[in-house]
Amino acid sequence: MKYLKNVVTLDLDEEKCTGCGICAEVCPHQVFKIINKKAAIQDRDSCMECGACAINCPFSAISVAAGAGCAQAIIKGKLGKGEICC
């Protein structure tokens, strides 16, 4: 499932990444892939900004504004606080 193009707050600091692969394991949309023993963002626009990658990264190499963007819009819509979009 694709969300909105080029609006995701996801960021990966390649200098901090050790290639442990936890981000790839916990991401529900396969946004990450391990390439040459480092994480890489393979499909940024599929990120729903749930925050699982950032919360589980033991090296703080990933940042994302969890609850921002599309994920927040869907949640608010389901709670009746706005239109369901994305």
PDB file of N, CA, C and O in Angstrom, chain B, residues numbered from 101:
ATOM      1  N   MET B 101       0.841  -1.176   0.000  1.00  0.00           N
ATOM      2  CA  MET B 101       0.000   0.000   0.000  1.00  0.00           C
ATOM      3  C   MET B 101       0.885   1.237   0.000  1.00  0.00           C
ATOM      4  O   MET B 101       1.768   1.373   0.847  1.00  0.00           O
ATOM      5  N   LYS B 102       0.659   2.110  -0.917  1.00  0.00           N
ATOM      6  CA  LYS B 102       1.395   3.374  -0.979  1.00  0.00           C
ATOM      7  C   LYS B 102       0.561   4.454  -0.301  1.00  0.00           C
ATOM      8  O   LYS B 102      -0.667   4.451  -0.388  1.00  0.00           O
ATOM      9  N   TYR B 103       1.222   5.349   0.354  1.00  0.00           N
ATOM     10  CA  TYR B 103       0.544   6.468   0.991  1.00  0.00           C
ATOM     11  C   TYR B 103       0.796   7.700   0.132  1.00  0.00           C
ATOM     12  O   TYR B 103       0.749   7.600  -1.094  1.00  0.00           O
ATOM     13  N   LEU B 104       1.051   8.812   0.707  1.00  0.00           N
ATOM     14  CA  LEU B 104       1.311  10.031  -0.057  1.00  0.00           C
ATOM     15  C   LEU B 104       2.780  10.075  -0.452  1.00  0.00           C
ATOM     16  O   LEU B 104       3.638   9.690   0.343  1.00  0.00           O
ATOM     17  N   LYS B 105       3.086  10.530  -1.646  1.00  0.00           N
ATOM     18  CA  LYS B 105       4.474  10.570  -2.124  1.00  0.00           C
ATOM     19  C   LYS B 105       5.259  11.706  -1.462  1.00  0.00           C
ATOM     20  O   LYS B 105       4.772  12.828  -1.324  1.00  0.00           O
ATOM     21  N   ASN B 106       6.476  11.380  -1.063  1.00  0.00           N
ATOM     22  CA  ASN B 106       7.458  12.359  -0.569  1.00  0.00           C
ATOM     23  C   ASN B 106       7.006  13.189   0.625  1.00  0.00           C
ATOM     24  O   ASN B 106       7.362  14.364   0.721  1.00  0.00           O
ATOM     25  N   VAL B 107       6.231  12.610   1.536  1.00  0.00           N
ATOM     26  CA  VAL B 107       5.818  13.356   2.726  1.00  0.00           C
ATOM     27  C   VAL B 107       6.245  12.687   4.030  1.00  0.00           C
ATOM     28  O   VAL B 107       6.037  13.246   5.107  1.00  0.00           O
ATOM     29  N   VAL B 108       6.832  11.510   3.947  1.00  0.00           N
ATOM     30  CA  VAL B 108       7.192  10.742   5.135  1.00  0.00           C
ATOM     31  C   VAL B 108       8.338  11.413   5.895  1.00  0.00           C
ATOM     32  O   VAL B 108       9.275  11.934   5.290  1.00  0.00           O
ATOM     33  N   THR B 109       8.251  11.394   7.216  1.00  0.00           N
ATOM     34  CA  THR B 109       9.270  12.008   8.068  1.00  0.00           C
ATOM     35  C   THR B 109      10.418  11.044   8.384  1.00  0.00           C
ATOM     36  O   THR B 109      11.303  11.387   9.167  1.00  0.00           O
ATOM     37  N   LEU B 110      10.419   9.873   7.802  1.00  0.00           N
ATOM     38  CA  LEU B 110      11.414   8.839   8.054  1.00  0.00           C
ATOM     39  C   LEU B 110      12.815   9.282   7.641  1.00  0.00           C
ATOM     40  O   LEU B 110      13.014   9.827   6.555  1.00  0.00           O
ATOM     41  N   ASP B 111      13.792   9.034   8.538  1.00  0.00           N
ATOM     42  CA  ASP B 111      15.174   9.365   8.235  1.00  0.00           C
ATOM     43  C   ASP B 111      16.079   8.276   8.806  1.00  0.00           C
ATOM     44  O   ASP B 111      15.858   7.790   9.915  1.00  0.00           O
ATOM     45  N   LEU B 112      17.082   7.906   8.050  1.00  0.00           N
ATOM     46  CA  LEU B 112      18.052   6.892   8.460  1.00  0.00           C
ATOM     47  C   LEU B 112      19.442   7.497   8.473  1.00  0.00           C
ATOM     48  O   LEU B 112      19.911   8.017   7.460  1.00  0.00           O
ATOM     49  N   ASP B 113      20.107   7.428   9.635  1.00  0.00           N
ATOM     50  CA  ASP B 113      21.480   7.904   9.768  1.00  0.00           C
ATOM     51  C   ASP B 113      22.399   6.715   9.506  1.00  0.00           C
ATOM     52  O   ASP B 113      22.607   5.881  10.387  1.00  0.00           O
ATOM     53  N   GLU B 114      22.939   6.640   8.315  1.00  0.00           N
ATOM     54  CA  GLU B 114      23.763   5.500   7.915  1.00  0.00           C
ATOM     55  C   GLU B 114      25.034   5.373   8.740  1.00  0.00           C
ATOM     56  O   GLU B 114      25.584   4.279   8.864  1.00  0.00           O
ATOM     57  N   GLU B 115      25.508   6.477   9.305  1.00  0.00           N
ATOM     58  CA  GLU B 115      26.712   6.430  10.142  1.00  0.00           C
ATOM     59  C   GLU B 115      26.462   5.657  11.437  1.00  0.00           C
ATOM     60  O   GLU B 115      27.356   4.969  11.931  1.00  0.00           O
ATOM     61  N   LYS B 116      25.260   5.767  11.985  1.00  0.00           N
ATOM     62  CA  LYS B 116      24.919   5.085  13.235  1.00  0.00           C
ATOM     63  C   LYS B 116      24.484   3.638  13.020  1.00  0.00           C
ATOM     64  O   LYS B 116      24.538   2.831  13.948  1.00  0.00           O
ATOM     65  N   CYS B 117      24.060   3.309  11.815  1.00  0.00           N
ATOM     66  CA  CYS B 117      23.536   1.975  11.522  1.00  0.00           C
ATOM     67  C   CYS B 117      24.647   0.931  11.573  1.00  0.00           C
ATOM     68  O   CYS B 117      25.727   1.125  11.015  1.00  0.00           O
ATOM     69  N   THR B 118      24.361  -0.188  12.257  1.00  0.00           N
ATOM     70  CA  THR B 118      25.313  -1.299  12.331  1.00  0.00           C
ATOM     71  C   THR B 118      24.861  -2.489  11.488  1.00  0.00           C
ATOM     72  O   THR B 118      25.563  -3.497  11.405  1.00  0.00           O
ATOM     73  N   GLY B 119      23.696  -2.372  10.867  1.00  0.00           N
ATOM     74  CA  GLY B 119      23.194  -3.455  10.034  1.00  0.00           C
ATOM     75  C   GLY B 119      22.592  -4.611  10.809  1.00  0.00           C
ATOM     76  O   GLY B 119      22.560  -5.735  10.307  1.00  0.00           O
ATOM     77  N   CYS B 120      22.116  -4.365  12.016  1.00  0.00           N
ATOM     78  CA  CYS B 120      21.556  -5.439  12.841  1.00  0.00           C
ATOM     79  C   CYS B 120      20.289  -6.041  12.231  1.00  0.00           C
ATOM     80  O   CYS B 120      19.975  -7.203  12.490  1.00  0.00           O
ATOM     81  N   GLY B 121      19.560  -5.265  11.426  1.00  0.00           N
ATOM     82  CA  GLY B 121      18.387  -5.777  10.728  1.00  0.00           C
ATOM     83  C   GLY B 121      17.072  -5.710  11.476  1.00  0.00           C
ATOM     84  O   GLY B 121      16.045  -6.151  10.960  1.00  0.00           O
ATOM     85  N   ILE B 122      17.083  -5.171  12.677  1.00  0.00           N
ATOM     86  CA  ILE B 122      15.851  -5.097  13.457  1.00  0.00           C
ATOM     87  C   ILE B 122      14.799  -4.254  12.737  1.00  0.00           C
ATOM     88  O   ILE B 122      13.616  -4.593  12.761  1.00  0.00           O
ATOM     89  N   CYS B 123      15.212  -3.175  12.105  1.00  0.00           N
ATOM     90  CA  CYS B 123      14.258  -2.313  11.400  1.00  0.00           C
ATOM     91  C   CYS B 123      13.518  -3.094  10.317  1.00  0.00           C
ATOM     92  O   CYS B 123      12.307  -2.939  10.155  1.00  0.00           O
ATOM     93  N   ALA B 124      14.233  -3.918   9.589  1.00  0.00           N
ATOM     94  CA  ALA B 124      13.627  -4.719   8.526  1.00  0.00           C
ATOM     95  C   ALA B 124      12.676  -5.769   9.092  1.00  0.00           C
ATOM     96  O   ALA B 124      11.671  -6.107   8.467  1.00  0.00           O
ATOM     97  N   GLU B 125      12.996  -6.277  10.267  1.00  0.00           N
ATOM     98  CA  GLU B 125      12.144  -7.285  10.906  1.00  0.00           C
ATOM     99  C   GLU B 125      10.836  -6.702  11.418  1.00  0.00           C
ATOM    100  O   GLU B 125       9.786  -7.331  11.284  1.00  0.00           O
ATOM    101  N   VAL B 126      10.885  -5.506  12.004  1.00  0.00           N
ATOM    102  CA  VAL B 126       9.693  -4.956  12.655  1.00  0.00           C
ATOM    103  C   VAL B 126       8.819  -4.102  11.732  1.00  0.00           C
ATOM    104  O   VAL B 126       7.677  -3.801  12.079  1.00  0.00           O
ATOM    105  N   CYS B 127       9.325  -3.717  10.589  1.00  0.00           N
ATOM    106  CA  CYS B 127       8.554  -2.858   9.686  1.00  0.00           C
ATOM    107  C   CYS B 127       7.421  -3.645   9.032  1.00  0.00           C
ATOM    108  O   CYS B 127       7.677  -4.640   8.353  1.00  0.00           O
ATOM    109  N   PRO B 128       6.168  -3.215   9.228  1.00  0.00           N
ATOM    110  CA  PRO B 128       5.047  -3.958   8.651  1.00  0.00           C
ATOM    111  C   PRO B 128       4.888  -3.775   7.138  1.00  0.00           C
ATOM    112  O   PRO B 128       4.094  -4.479   6.513  1.00  0.00           O
ATOM    113  N   HIS B 129       5.633  -2.842   6.549  1.00  0.00           N
ATOM    114  CA  HIS B 129       5.482  -2.571   5.118  1.00  0.00           C
ATOM    115  C   HIS B 129       6.772  -2.764   4.323  1.00  0.00           C
ATOM    116  O   HIS B 129       6.885  -2.277   3.198  1.00  0.00           O
ATOM    117  N   GLN B 130       7.744  -3.470   4.899  1.00  0.00           N
ATOM    118  CA  GLN B 130       9.012  -3.770   4.224  1.00  0.00           C
ATOM    119  C   GLN B 130       9.674  -2.527   3.621  1.00  0.00           C
ATOM    120  O   GLN B 130      10.127  -2.541   2.477  1.00  0.00           O
ATOM    121  N   VAL B 131       9.719  -1.469   4.403  1.00  0.00           N
ATOM    122  CA  VAL B 131      10.348  -0.223   3.966  1.00  0.00           C
ATOM    123  C   VAL B 131      11.868  -0.368   3.935  1.00  0.00           C
ATOM    124  O   VAL B 131      12.537   0.258   3.113  1.00  0.00           O
ATOM    125  N   PHE B 132      12.413  -1.197   4.833  1.00  0.00           N
ATOM    126  CA  PHE B 132      13.865  -1.356   4.949  1.00  0.00           C
ATOM    127  C   PHE B 132      14.355  -2.654   4.330  1.00  0.00           C
ATOM    128  O   PHE B 132      13.640  -3.654   4.269  1.00  0.00           O
ATOM    129  N   LYS B 133      15.605  -2.603   3.871  1.00  0.00           N
ATOM    130  CA  LYS B 133      16.285  -3.782   3.344  1.00  0.00           C
ATOM    131  C   LYS B 133      17.743  -3.683   3.803  1.00  0.00           C
ATOM    132  O   LYS B 133      18.298  -2.586   3.865  1.00  0.00           O
ATOM    133  N   ILE B 134      18.351  -4.795   4.118  1.00  0.00           N
ATOM    134  CA  ILE B 134      19.762  -4.801   4.509  1.00  0.00           C
ATOM    135  C   ILE B 134      20.587  -5.039   3.250  1.00  0.00           C
ATOM    136  O   ILE B 134      20.445  -6.060   2.577  1.00  0.00           O
ATOM    137  N   ILE B 135      21.446  -4.078   2.951  1.00  0.00           N
ATOM    138  CA  ILE B 135      22.310  -4.139   1.774  1.00  0.00           C
ATOM    139  C   ILE B 135      23.740  -3.869   2.225  1.00  0.00           C
ATOM    140  O   ILE B 135      24.016  -2.850   2.857  1.00  0.00           O
ATOM    141  N   ASN B 136      24.641  -4.782   1.899  1.00  0.00           N
ATOM    142  CA  ASN B 136      26.053  -4.645   2.280  1.00  0.00           C
ATOM    143  C   ASN B 136      26.211  -4.383   3.780  1.00  0.00           C
ATOM    144  O   ASN B 136      26.980  -3.516   4.194  1.00  0.00           O
ATOM    145  N   LYS B 137      25.476  -5.142   4.579  1.00  0.00           N
ATOM    146  CA  LYS B 137      25.544  -5.090   6.042  1.00  0.00           C
ATOM    147  C   LYS B 137      25.124  -3.747   6.638  1.00  0.00           C
ATOM    148  O   LYS B 137      25.574  -3.379   7.723  1.00  0.00           O
ATOM    149  N   LYS B 138      24.259  -3.015   5.927  1.00  0.00           N
ATOM    150  CA  LYS B 138      23.695  -1.751   6.423  1.00  0.00           C
ATOM    151  C   LYS B 138      22.231  -1.691   6.020  1.00  0.00           C
ATOM    152  O   LYS B 138      21.836  -2.240   4.991  1.00  0.00           O
ATOM    153  N   ALA B 139      21.438  -1.028   6.829  1.00  0.00           N
ATOM    154  CA  ALA B 139      20.032  -0.822   6.479  1.00  0.00           C
ATOM    155  C   ALA B 139      19.943   0.224   5.370  1.00  0.00           C
ATOM    156  O   ALA B 139      20.749   1.152   5.294  1.00  0.00           O
ATOM    157  N   ALA B 140      18.954   0.047   4.528  1.00  0.00           N
ATOM    158  CA  ALA B 140      18.676   1.007   3.463  1.00  0.00           C
ATOM    159  C   ALA B 140      17.164   1.152   3.356  1.00  0.00           C
ATOM    160  O   ALA B 140      16.416   0.191   3.538  1.00  0.00           O
ATOM    161  N   ILE B 141      16.735   2.356   3.061  1.00  0.00           N
ATOM    162  CA  ILE B 141      15.309   2.582   2.848  1.00  0.00           C
ATOM    163  C   ILE B 141      15.024   2.220   1.402  1.00  0.00           C
ATOM    164  O   ILE B 141      15.507   2.877   0.480  1.00  0.00           O
ATOM    165  N   GLN B 142      14.232   1.163   1.209  1.00  0.00           N
ATOM    166  CA  GLN B 142      13.968   0.698  -0.146  1.00  0.00           C
ATOM    167  C   GLN B 142      12.641   1.214  -0.694  1.00  0.00           C
ATOM    168  O   GLN B 142      12.453   1.266  -1.909  1.00  0.00           O
ATOM    169  N   ASP B 143      11.712   1.599   0.198  1.00  0.00           N
ATOM    170  CA  ASP B 143      10.402   2.055  -0.273  1.00  0.00           C
ATOM    171  C   ASP B 143       9.819   3.075   0.699  1.00  0.00           C
ATOM    172  O   ASP B 143       8.876   2.776   1.431  1.00  0.00           O
ATOM    173  N   ARG B 144      10.380   4.265   0.701  1.00  0.00           N
ATOM    174  CA  ARG B 144       9.999   5.328   1.641  1.00  0.00           C
ATOM    175  C   ARG B 144       8.496   5.624   1.607  1.00  0.00           C
ATOM    176  O   ARG B 144       7.889   5.838   2.656  1.00  0.00           O
ATOM    177  N   ASP B 145       7.902   5.637   0.434  1.00  0.00           N
ATOM    178  CA  ASP B 145       6.494   6.014   0.318  1.00  0.00           C
ATOM    179  C   ASP B 145       5.532   4.963   0.871  1.00  0.00           C
ATOM    180  O   ASP B 145       4.332   5.218   0.963  1.00  0.00           O
ATOM    181  N   SER B 146       6.040   3.785   1.239  1.00  0.00           N
ATOM    182  CA  SER B 146       5.189   2.779   1.875  1.00  0.00           C
ATOM    183  C   SER B 146       5.190   2.919   3.398  1.00  0.00           C
ATOM    184  O   SER B 146       4.431   2.229   4.078  1.00  0.00           O
ATOM    185  N   CYS B 147       6.016   3.787   3.932  1.00  0.00           N
ATOM    186  CA  CYS B 147       6.083   4.009   5.379  1.00  0.00           C
ATOM    187  C   CYS B 147       4.789   4.640   5.873  1.00  0.00           C
ATOM    188  O   CYS B 147       4.330   5.643   5.327  1.00  0.00           O
ATOM    189  N   MET B 148       4.201   4.043   6.917  1.00  0.00           N
ATOM    190  CA  MET B 148       2.983   4.601   7.498  1.00  0.00           C
ATOM    191  C   MET B 148       3.277   5.345   8.799  1.00  0.00           C
ATOM    192  O   MET B 148       2.360   5.732   9.523  1.00  0.00           O
ATOM    193  N   GLU B 149       4.555   5.540   9.084  1.00  0.00           N
ATOM    194  CA  GLU B 149       5.020   6.304  10.239  1.00  0.00           C
ATOM    195  C   GLU B 149       4.511   5.742  11.567  1.00  0.00           C
ATOM    196  O   GLU B 149       4.124   6.493  12.463  1.00  0.00           O
ATOM    197  N   CYS B 150       4.518   4.408  11.680  1.00  0.00           N
ATOM    198  CA  CYS B 150       4.077   3.778  12.930  1.00  0.00           C
ATOM    199  C   CYS B 150       5.121   3.928  14.029  1.00  0.00           C
ATOM    200  O   CYS B 150       4.783   3.911  15.213  1.00  0.00           O
ATOM    201  N   GLY B 151       6.387   4.074  13.645  1.00  0.00           N
ATOM    202  CA  GLY B 151       7.464   4.271  14.614  1.00  0.00           C
ATOM    203  C   GLY B 151       8.137   3.001  15.105  1.00  0.00           C
ATOM    204  O   GLY B 151       9.057   3.075  15.920  1.00  0.00           O
ATOM    205  N   ALA B 152       7.703   1.837  14.633  1.00  0.00           N
ATOM    206  CA  ALA B 152       8.280   0.576  15.107  1.00  0.00           C
ATOM    207  C   ALA B 152       9.784   0.512  14.861  1.00  0.00           C
ATOM    208  O   ALA B 152      10.530   0.020  15.708  1.00  0.00           O
ATOM    209  N   CYS B 153      10.227   0.997  13.724  1.00  0.00           N
ATOM    210  CA  CYS B 153      11.656   0.950  13.393  1.00  0.00           C
ATOM    211  C   CYS B 153      12.476   1.808  14.358  1.00  0.00           C
ATOM    212  O   CYS B 153      13.497   1.362  14.880  1.00  0.00           O
ATOM    213  N   ALA B 154      12.027   3.022  14.585  1.00  0.00           N
ATOM    214  CA  ALA B 154      12.768   3.946  15.454  1.00  0.00           C
ATOM    215  C   ALA B 154      12.778   3.481  16.901  1.00  0.00           C
ATOM    216  O   ALA B 154      13.797   3.581  17.585  1.00  0.00           O
ATOM    217  N   ILE B 155      11.653   2.977  17.362  1.00  0.00           N
ATOM    218  CA  ILE B 155      11.554   2.511  18.747  1.00  0.00           C
ATOM    219  C   ILE B 155      12.468   1.316  18.982  1.00  0.00           C
ATOM    220  O   ILE B 155      13.061   1.186  20.054  1.00  0.00           O
ATOM    221  N   ASN B 156      12.583   0.452  17.992  1.00  0.00           N
ATOM    222  CA  ASN B 156      13.353  -0.783  18.155  1.00  0.00           C
ATOM    223  C   ASN B 156      14.808  -0.701  17.732  1.00  0.00           C
ATOM    224  O   ASN B 156      15.561  -1.649  17.956  1.00  0.00           O
ATOM    225  N   CYS B 157      15.228   0.401  17.127  1.00  0.00           N
ATOM    226  CA  CYS B 157      16.627   0.536  16.711  1.00  0.00           C
ATOM    227  C   CYS B 157      17.511   0.774  17.936  1.00  0.00           C
ATOM    228  O   CYS B 157      17.393   1.815  18.582  1.00  0.00           O
ATOM    229  N   PRO B 158      18.397  -0.175  18.266  1.00  0.00           N
ATOM    230  CA  PRO B 158      19.225  -0.027  19.452  1.00  0.00           C
ATOM    231  C   PRO B 158      20.335   1.024  19.305  1.00  0.00           C
ATOM    232  O   PRO B 158      21.018   1.344  20.278  1.00  0.00           O
ATOM    233  N   PHE B 159      20.512   1.551  18.110  1.00  0.00           N
ATOM    234  CA  PHE B 159      21.580   2.514  17.874  1.00  0.00           C
ATOM    235  C   PHE B 159      21.066   3.909  17.526  1.00  0.00           C
ATOM    236  O   PHE B 159      21.845   4.788  17.156  1.00  0.00           O
ATOM    237  N   SER B 160      19.760   4.108  17.645  1.00  0.00           N
ATOM    238  CA  SER B 160      19.118   5.402  17.351  1.00  0.00           C
ATOM    239  C   SER B 160      19.479   5.919  15.963  1.00  0.00           C
ATOM    240  O   SER B 160      19.688   7.117  15.770  1.00  0.00           O
ATOM    241  N   ALA B 161      19.550   5.013  15.011  1.00  0.00           N
ATOM    242  CA  ALA B 161      19.907   5.379  13.648  1.00  0.00           C
ATOM    243  C   ALA B 161      18.693   5.819  12.825  1.00  0.00           C
ATOM    244  O   ALA B 161      18.840   6.348  11.723  1.00  0.00           O
ATOM    245  N   ILE B 162      17.498   5.595  13.369  1.00  0.00           N
ATOM    246  CA  ILE B 162      16.274   5.901  12.627  1.00  0.00           C
ATOM    247  C   ILE B 162      15.438   6.897  13.410  1.00  0.00           C
ATOM    248  O   ILE B 162      15.289   6.791  14.627  1.00  0.00           O
ATOM    249  N   SER B 163      14.900   7.863  12.689  1.00  0.00           N
ATOM    250  CA  SER B 163      13.953   8.793  13.305  1.00  0.00           C
ATOM    251  C   SER B 163      12.737   8.904  12.399  1.00  0.00           C
ATOM    252  O   SER B 163      12.848   8.880  11.173  1.00  0.00           O
ATOM    253  N   VAL B 164      11.594   9.023  13.019  1.00  0.00           N
ATOM    254  CA  VAL B 164      10.339   9.200  12.295  1.00  0.00           C
ATOM    255  C   VAL B 164       9.350   9.845  13.268  1.00  0.00           C
ATOM    256  O   VAL B 164       9.325   9.502  14.450  1.00  0.00           O
ATOM    257  N   ALA B 165       8.556  10.757  12.781  1.00  0.00           N
ATOM    258  CA  ALA B 165       7.540  11.407  13.612  1.00  0.00           C
ATOM    259  C   ALA B 165       6.331  10.476  13.654  1.00  0.00           C
ATOM    260  O   ALA B 165       5.395  10.621  12.867  1.00  0.00           O
ATOM    261  N   ALA B 166       6.363   9.520  14.580  1.00  0.00           N
ATOM    262  CA  ALA B 166       5.283   8.545  14.691  1.00  0.00           C
ATOM    263  C   ALA B 166       3.959   9.251  14.941  1.00  0.00           C
ATOM    264  O   ALA B 166       3.862  10.144  15.783  1.00  0.00           O
ATOM    265  N   GLY B 167       2.959   8.842  14.206  1.00  0.00           N
ATOM    266  CA  GLY B 167       1.640   9.447  14.340  1.00  0.00           C
ATOM    267  C   GLY B 167       1.434  10.637  13.436  1.00  0.00           C
ATOM    268  O   GLY B 167       0.348  11.216  13.403  1.00  0.00           O
ATOM    269  N   ALA B 168       2.459  11.006  12.706  1.00  0.00           N
ATOM    270  CA  ALA B 168       2.338  12.132  11.782  1.00  0.00           C
ATOM    271  C   ALA B 168       1.861  11.611  10.435  1.00  0.00           C
ATOM    272  O   ALA B 168       1.824  10.403  10.205  1.00  0.00           O
ATOM    273  N   GLY B 169       1.509  12.500   9.576  1.00  0.00           N
ATOM    274  CA  GLY B 169       1.178  12.128   8.203  1.00  0.00           C
ATOM    275  C   GLY B 169      -0.004  11.209   8.068  1.00  0.00           C
ATOM    276  O   GLY B 169      -1.024  11.384   8.735  1.00  0.00           O
ATOM    277  N   CYS B 170       0.135  10.236   7.207  1.00  0.00           N
ATOM    278  CA  CYS B 170      -0.956   9.355   6.824  1.00  0.00           C
ATOM    279  C   CYS B 170      -1.492   8.540   7.996  1.00  0.00           C
ATOM    280  O   CYS B 170      -2.707   8.419   8.156  1.00  0.00           O
ATOM    281  N   ALA B 171      -0.618   7.989   8.805  1.00  0.00           N
ATOM    282  CA  ALA B 171      -1.067   7.167   9.927  1.00  0.00           C
ATOM    283  C   ALA B 171      -1.964   7.973  10.855  1.00  0.00           C
ATOM    284  O   ALA B 171      -3.000   7.483  11.307  1.00  0.00           O
ATOM    285  N   GLN B 172      -1.569   9.198  11.135  1.00  0.00           N
ATOM    286  CA  GLN B 172      -2.367  10.043  12.005  1.00  0.00           C
ATOM    287  C   GLN B 172      -3.726  10.351  11.378  1.00  0.00           C
ATOM    288  O   GLN B 172      -4.741  10.349  12.073  1.00  0.00           O
ATOM    289  N   ALA B 173      -3.752  10.612  10.089  1.00  0.00           N
ATOM    290  CA  ALA B 173      -5.012  10.912   9.401  1.00  0.00           C
ATOM    291  C   ALA B 173      -5.968   9.720   9.458  1.00  0.00           C
ATOM    292  O   ALA B 173      -7.169   9.889   9.668  1.00  0.00           O
ATOM    293  N   ILE B 174      -5.435   8.531   9.271  1.00  0.00           N
ATOM    294  CA  ILE B 174      -6.279   7.327   9.326  1.00  0.00           C
ATOM    295  C   ILE B 174      -6.836   7.120  10.725  1.00  0.00           C
ATOM    296  O   ILE B 174      -8.024   6.845  10.888  1.00  0.00           O
ATOM    297  N   ILE B 175      -5.988   7.251  11.730  1.00  0.00           N
ATOM    298  CA  ILE B 175      -6.423   7.065  13.117  1.00  0.00           C
ATOM    299  C   ILE B 175      -7.491   8.091  13.494  1.00  0.00           C
ATOM    300  O   ILE B 175      -8.523   7.731  14.061  1.00  0.00           O
ATOM    301  N   LYS B 176      -7.252   9.353  13.184  1.00  0.00           N
ATOM    302  CA  LYS B 176      -8.243  10.391  13.495  1.00  0.00           C
ATOM    303  C   LYS B 176      -9.561  10.119  12.777  1.00  0.00           C
ATOM    304  O   LYS B 176     -10.631  10.308  13.356  1.00  0.00           O
ATOM    305  N   GLY B 177      -9.494   9.682  11.531  1.00  0.00           N
ATOM    306  CA  GLY B 177     -10.698   9.363  10.772  1.00  0.00           C
ATOM    307  C   GLY B 177     -11.478   8.232  11.421  1.00  0.00           C
ATOM    308  O   GLY B 177     -12.702   8.305  11.532  1.00  0.00           O
ATOM    309  N   LYS B 178     -10.778   7.185  11.851  1.00  0.00           N
ATOM    310  CA  LYS B 178     -11.436   6.046  12.505  1.00  0.00           C
ATOM    311  C   LYS B 178     -12.080   6.451  13.834  1.00  0.00           C
ATOM    312  O   LYS B 178     -13.079   5.867  14.254  1.00  0.00           O
ATOM    313  N   LEU B 179     -11.499   7.452  14.485  1.00  0.00           N
ATOM    314  CA  LEU B 179     -12.042   7.935  15.763  1.00  0.00           C
ATOM    315  C   LEU B 179     -13.142   8.989  15.555  1.00  0.00           C
ATOM    316  O   LEU B 179     -13.675   9.535  16.521  1.00  0.00           O
ATOM    317  N   GLY B 180     -13.468   9.262  14.310  1.00  0.00           N
ATOM    318  CA  GLY B 180     -14.525  10.227  14.027  1.00  0.00           C
ATOM    319  C   GLY B 180     -14.096  11.669  14.193  1.00  0.00           C
ATOM    320  O   GLY B 180     -14.936  12.550  14.375  1.00  0.00           O
ATOM    321  N   LYS B 181     -12.796  11.922  14.132  1.00  0.00           N
ATOM    322  CA  LYS B 181     -12.273  13.278  14.324  1.00  0.00           C
ATOM    323  C   LYS B 181     -11.775  13.879  13.010  1.00  0.00           C
ATOM    324  O   LYS B 181     -10.929  14.774  13.007  1.00  0.00           O
ATOM    325  N   GLY B 182     -12.295  13.392  11.925  1.00  0.00           N
ATOM    326  CA  GLY B 182     -11.898  13.903  10.622  1.00  0.00           C
ATOM    327  C   GLY B 182     -12.181  12.887   9.549  1.00  0.00           C
ATOM    328  O   GLY B 182     -12.721  11.813   9.813  1.00  0.00           O
ATOM    329  N   GLU B 183     -11.814  13.235   8.339  1.00  0.00           N
ATOM    330  CA  GLU B 183     -12.050  12.358   7.204  1.00  0.00           C
ATOM    331  C   GLU B 183     -10.992  11.263   7.146  1.00  0.00           C
ATOM    332  O   GLU B 183      -9.812  11.527   7.377  1.00  0.00           O
ATOM    333  N   ILE B 184     -11.406  10.042   6.839  1.00  0.00           N
ATOM    334  CA  ILE B 184     -10.452   8.953   6.654  1.00  0.00           C
ATOM    335  C   ILE B 184      -9.829   9.148   5.289  1.00  0.00           C
ATOM    336  O   ILE B 184     -10.530   9.184   4.278  1.00  0.00           O
ATOM    337  N   CYS B 185      -8.505   9.275   5.258  1.00  0.00           N
ATOM    338  CA  CYS B 185      -7.837   9.488   3.983  1.00  0.00           C
ATOM    339  C   CYS B 185      -6.624   8.574   3.855  1.00  0.00           C
ATOM    340  O   CYS B 185      -6.329   7.792   4.759  1.00  0.00           O
ATOM    341  N   CYS B 186      -5.939   8.675   2.752  1.00  0.00           N
ATOM    342  CA  CYS B 186      -4.782   7.856   2.367  1.00  0.00           C
ATOM    343  C   CYS B 186      -5.275   6.558   1.855  1.00  0.00           C
ATOM    344  O   CYS B 186      -4.477   5.703   1.470  1.00  0.00           O
TER     345      CYS B 186
END
